[in-house]
Structures are given as C-alpha cells and as structure tokens.
Amino acid sequence: MASIIRALRPLSRTPSVRLAGKRLAAGRPVQSAYAFSTTPRRREVDLSELTPTPITLLSETESLMADTVSKFAVEQIGPKVREMDESETMDAKVVEQLFEQGLMGIEVPEEFGGAGMNFTAAIVAIEELARVDPSVSVLVDVHNTLVNTAIMKYGDAKAQRTWLPKLTTGTVGSFCLSEPASGSDAFALQTKAEKTADGYKINGSKMWITNSMEAGIFIVFANIDPSKGYKGITAFIVEKDTPGFSIAKKEKKLGIRASSTCVLNFDDCVIPKSNLLGEEGQGYKYAISVLNEGRIGIAAQMTGLALGAWENAARYVWNDRRQFGELIGNFQGMQHQIAQAYTEIAAARALVYNAARKKEAGQDFVQDAAMAKLYASQVAGRVSSSAVEWMGGMGFVREGIAEKMFRDSKIGAIYEGTSNIQLQTIAKLLQKQYTN
Ligand SMILES: Cc1cc2nc3c(=O)[nH]c(=O)nc-3n(C[C@H](O)[C@H](O)[C@H](O)COP(=O)(O)OP(=O)(O)OC[C@H]3O[C@@H](n4cnc5c(N)ncnc54)[C@H](O)[C@@H]3O)c2cc1C
C-alpha cells in the first residue's frame, strides 16, 4: 500500500478554498478549505472573510486522511486486532506500517520527515484508527499529540533536528509524567534530576507509561529543584539504551491490552545537557499545555471507538440476527436505542472537532478539550456497553470486537486526566466566567 501521507501531500499543498458538499461513507461532509490550518502559508487566508461552516465539515485533505486511514485500519490492522488483544502485544509489523504510512509525524514539518499537516488531520487519523483498534490509536495519539508536539513546541532548533527525524521515521515516543504516588496530582512527582558537569542525572520511577515497550525516545518530567515545588519540574529526553534507564513491570490491563503500559526506573540515569527539553523549571507548563491538546486526541479515540462498536452491532442487528421471524434491528425497542447512541456519537464528534478547530484557530480551547474528552469517554462507555447487549450472547464472547470495545472504553475516563479532573477544569473555568 502506498504511503497515506504521500498520497495526501499533493492535495495538502493546494491552497484552494472551494466550499463543496460531498458526503462520505463515514458520514462526514467534506470541504476543500485550509482556513484553519496552522501552517504559515495557510494563515494567509483571512478567517473573518469565510462564512462559518458546519463544524464536522472536513477539508479535502482531512477527509482523504479519514478515508485512507480507515481503509488501512480495516485491511491491515483489522485482521490482527483479536490476536494482539489476546497476546497483549502490539504487532511490530503494525508499528512499522504506521511509520511507512506517515502516521507518526502527521503535524511534523516535511523538513523533519513529517507530513506537515494540521492538527485536525491528526485527530481524524486517531479517530479512524480507534474505530478498528483503540490500542493502535493510542500509540499514534501519544506519539503525535504529546511527544512530537512537545518537541515541536518546546525543543530548540538543535533538538528538533535531532529528535524529530527519528520520531517520524522509526522511533516511537513515550510521554512520562505519572508516577506511583502522583496521578491526578501530577506535579507532586518525586523523580529528581541533578545537574552534573556536562548534563543531568535522573533518579526515580514513572508508572503507567504508554508505548514503553515500543518506544526509543522518552520525554521524562523530573524535578530539578524540589525546594521550588512544581516550578522545579523540568522536561528531559531519555533514550532507551541510556545506562540507568530500565523498563520494569508491564501492566496486565482490562482494556487496550495491545498498548503497552509499564513502570520505568531511572537509577543514576545520566543524560547529556543537550537532552534538556526547553528550559529548566518550565516542565509543568509544557506538560499542561501539551496535555490540553492531547485530550482532544483521547476524545477522538473515544469517538472512534464508540462508532466502531456501534457499526459492528448495527451491521449485526440489521443483517444477521433474526428472532420472532424478524431481523432484531427491526424492533422499535432496538431501533430507538440505536438511534439514541448514534446521536450521542455525533454530539461527541462535534465537541471533538470544535475543540480541534478552536486550537487551530488560536482560540482558547481548554474547556472545549475537557468537555470533549469527558463527553466522548462517557459516550464510548455507554455505546460500547449497549452494543454488547444489542448483540446478545454474540456480544459477550471473545470472537468479534464488541466485548473488546466495551473493555477498551473504560480507559477514556482515566488517562490524560480522569473524568473528575475534566469536570474540575470545566467547573473552574465556568466559575471564573460567572463570578462577579
Ligand atoms: C492504560 C494507562 C495508560 C497511561 N498512560 C500514561 C502515559 O503515557 N503517561 C503518563 O504520564 N501517564 C499515563 N497514565 C496515567 C494516567 O494519566 C493516570 O492514571 C491518571 O492521571 C489518574 O491517576 P491515578 O491513576 O493515579 O488515579 P488517582 O489520581 O489516584 O485518582 C483515583 C480517583 O480519584 C479521583 N480524584 C483524584 N483527585 C481528585 C480531585 N481533586 N477531585 C475529584 N476526584 C479526584 C479521580 O478522578 C479517580 O476517580 C496512564 C494510565 C493508564 C491506566
């Protein structure tokens, strides 16, 4: 299969602003417009002159991204989903294909081997992957929205030249913030970094780190001056083969079992000065900012998951299973539930795309990202649970994807900030707005 990104590049270079209205199989309208892109050339389009359009309208490039990733996911990942889940292992060939397809550097500029596309293109890719396998989706999500973004935003020119070409061509990235004693209270982290003559020495442990088994580059948050509290938190880049760095326990999980989640240890792990990411003491700001964007990715993952679970069950009830002489999807009791679920998926998607577009337009999107993640994970939980029930016994067995999607959905309410933490963010911002 030709690279998805190579196929999209010619289109992404066309500065067209045609407004069209074709419908896609996945139910998304398409438009050819680059108004919301983050690249400098596309900023030449004056946003104020554009008529507002439906939030789910995609540019031609984004919509081609959705179509091609969907095809790739169904054909190449689909047949491996069950086996990867059972063996709790990410297939190395799948990771290789993600790089070949250009899905590991979606927003990274072309000069560093990336596709130079916009944020929504990445969001659409994450969503389409999750429709087939949320584990593969989170691998791509963490790599693109957290790791690549952190280096693009906070790495200096040398750091970008050093790390981005690796991250776009074959080295998976991990984002290491959480620790055994600091989850929701992430900035209470205990990992310490000490300055040495020509670099830093890191000591401590990280927990729950996605992509640990596949990654070669780890962004690690450590405190360089605990007397300053969270203002001592600093971001570093640690390579897998660094002495003193080790991958400890691999977690056995309820869902997204093909995605690796591990404990990492740092025992006098010495890294050169050049592996400092950005500035000392700025790590907490970097983490907050990157996670605010990353949450839109998790919301997209949950929306894709919900749609995948819904479609799987819808096909079954409307084509395969008959009871009382009827397809079970003909019963009104079923139809109303199916319609309600699809409506909720559409609402989740609107929140996700709205948050993504606001980020691209340079508007404040923190509340939108929190609302999208909160709601999309709730919808994923509800829809995947209902989908199991709609399929009866066939939804409960480990043959199709129904029970797997249900298990996978639970993580949406936990990582990159639990649902309570999203609610707290939303409430805090609303309170600020409504306090006299
Ligand atoms: C599969 C998986 C992958 C992950 N990947 C990564 C990764 O790649 N990198 C990384 O750094 N981390 C990762 N995490 C960590 C994840 O971000 C944390 O699990 C999450 O932030 C919650 O922290 P915790 O598990 O310690 O739960 P806790 O913080 O202990 O929370 C437990 C419960 O208490 C509630 N709670 C806590 N504080 C409050 C409060 N102030 N108000 C109301 N309720 C509260 C929570 O909402 C939750 O319901 C991953 C976790 C998992 C499970």
PDBQT file of the ligand as one rigid body, heavy atoms in Angstrom, charges set to zero:
ROOT
HETATM    1  C1  LIG A 501      -3.536   2.462  30.496  1.00  0.00    +0.000 C 
HETATM    2  C2  LIG A 501      -2.949   3.723  31.032  1.00  0.00    +0.000 A 
HETATM    3  C3  LIG A 501      -2.057   4.444  30.254  1.00  0.00    +0.000 A 
HETATM    4  C4  LIG A 501      -1.482   5.618  30.756  1.00  0.00    +0.000 A 
HETATM    5  N1  LIG A 501      -0.543   6.284  30.019  1.00  0.00    +0.000 NA
HETATM    6  C5  LIG A 501       0.162   7.295  30.586  1.00  0.00    +0.000 A 
HETATM    7  C6  LIG A 501       1.271   7.869  29.910  1.00  0.00    +0.000 A 
HETATM    8  O1  LIG A 501       1.606   7.505  28.785  1.00  0.00    +0.000 OA
HETATM    9  N2  LIG A 501       1.966   8.840  30.546  1.00  0.00    +0.000 N 
HETATM   10  C7  LIG A 501       1.657   9.281  31.794  1.00  0.00    +0.000 A 
HETATM   11  O2  LIG A 501       2.340  10.159  32.296  1.00  0.00    +0.000 OA
HETATM   12  N3  LIG A 501       0.593   8.752  32.454  1.00  0.00    +0.000 NA
HETATM   13  C8  LIG A 501      -0.145   7.771  31.888  1.00  0.00    +0.000 A 
HETATM   14  N4  LIG A 501      -1.215   7.210  32.560  1.00  0.00    +0.000 N 
HETATM   15  C9  LIG A 501      -1.555   7.696  33.873  1.00  0.00    +0.000 C 
HETATM   16  C10 LIG A 501      -2.880   8.406  33.948  1.00  0.00    +0.000 C 
HETATM   17  O3  LIG A 501      -2.764   9.682  33.402  1.00  0.00    +0.000 OA
HETATM   18  C11 LIG A 501      -3.323   8.386  35.394  1.00  0.00    +0.000 C 
HETATM   19  O4  LIG A 501      -3.713   7.065  35.682  1.00  0.00    +0.000 OA
HETATM   20  C12 LIG A 501      -4.446   9.351  35.666  1.00  0.00    +0.000 C 
HETATM   21  O5  LIG A 501      -3.998  10.664  35.586  1.00  0.00    +0.000 OA
HETATM   22  C13 LIG A 501      -5.102   9.120  37.020  1.00  0.00    +0.000 C 
HETATM   23  O6  LIG A 501      -4.134   8.990  38.023  1.00  0.00    +0.000 OA
HETATM   24  P1  LIG A 501      -4.205   7.772  39.047  1.00  0.00    +0.000 P 
HETATM   25  O7  LIG A 501      -4.304   6.517  38.271  1.00  0.00    +0.000 OA
HETATM   26  O8  LIG A 501      -3.082   7.906  39.992  1.00  0.00    +0.000 OA
HETATM   27  O9  LIG A 501      -5.573   7.962  39.796  1.00  0.00    +0.000 OA
HETATM   28  P2  LIG A 501      -5.809   8.892  41.075  1.00  0.00    +0.000 P 
HETATM   29  O10 LIG A 501      -5.256  10.233  40.858  1.00  0.00    +0.000 OA
HETATM   30  O11 LIG A 501      -5.402   8.145  42.288  1.00  0.00    +0.000 OA
HETATM   31  O12 LIG A 501      -7.393   9.002  41.046  1.00  0.00    +0.000 OA
HETATM   32  C14 LIG A 501      -8.253   7.995  41.583  1.00  0.00    +0.000 C 
HETATM   33  C15 LIG A 501      -9.662   8.577  41.640  1.00  0.00    +0.000 C 
HETATM   34  O13 LIG A 501      -9.679   9.742  42.468  1.00  0.00    +0.000 OA
HETATM   35  C16 LIG A 501     -10.266  10.809  41.763  1.00  0.00    +0.000 C 
HETATM   36  N5  LIG A 501      -9.649  12.079  42.164  1.00  0.00    +0.000 N 
HETATM   37  C17 LIG A 501      -8.334  12.352  42.318  1.00  0.00    +0.000 A 
HETATM   38  N6  LIG A 501      -8.175  13.632  42.630  1.00  0.00    +0.000 NA
HETATM   39  C18 LIG A 501      -9.407  14.206  42.614  1.00  0.00    +0.000 A 
HETATM   40  C19 LIG A 501      -9.896  15.519  42.850  1.00  0.00    +0.000 A 
HETATM   41  N7  LIG A 501      -9.090  16.538  43.124  1.00  0.00    +0.000 N 
HETATM   42  N8  LIG A 501     -11.233  15.724  42.779  1.00  0.00    +0.000 NA
HETATM   43  C20 LIG A 501     -12.075  14.717  42.489  1.00  0.00    +0.000 A 
HETATM   44  N9  LIG A 501     -11.663  13.446  42.256  1.00  0.00    +0.000 NA
HETATM   45  C21 LIG A 501     -10.342  13.206  42.329  1.00  0.00    +0.000 A 
HETATM   46  C22 LIG A 501     -10.008  10.502  40.300  1.00  0.00    +0.000 C 
HETATM   47  O14 LIG A 501     -10.917  11.176  39.462  1.00  0.00    +0.000 OA
HETATM   48  C23 LIG A 501     -10.172   8.999  40.269  1.00  0.00    +0.000 C 
HETATM   49  O15 LIG A 501     -11.534   8.699  40.142  1.00  0.00    +0.000 OA
HETATM   50  C24 LIG A 501      -1.833   6.075  32.045  1.00  0.00    +0.000 A 
HETATM   51  C25 LIG A 501      -2.766   5.350  32.822  1.00  0.00    +0.000 A 
HETATM   52  C26 LIG A 501      -3.294   4.189  32.329  1.00  0.00    +0.000 A 
HETATM   53  C27 LIG A 501      -4.255   3.405  33.197  1.00  0.00    +0.000 C 
ENDROOT
TORSDOF 0
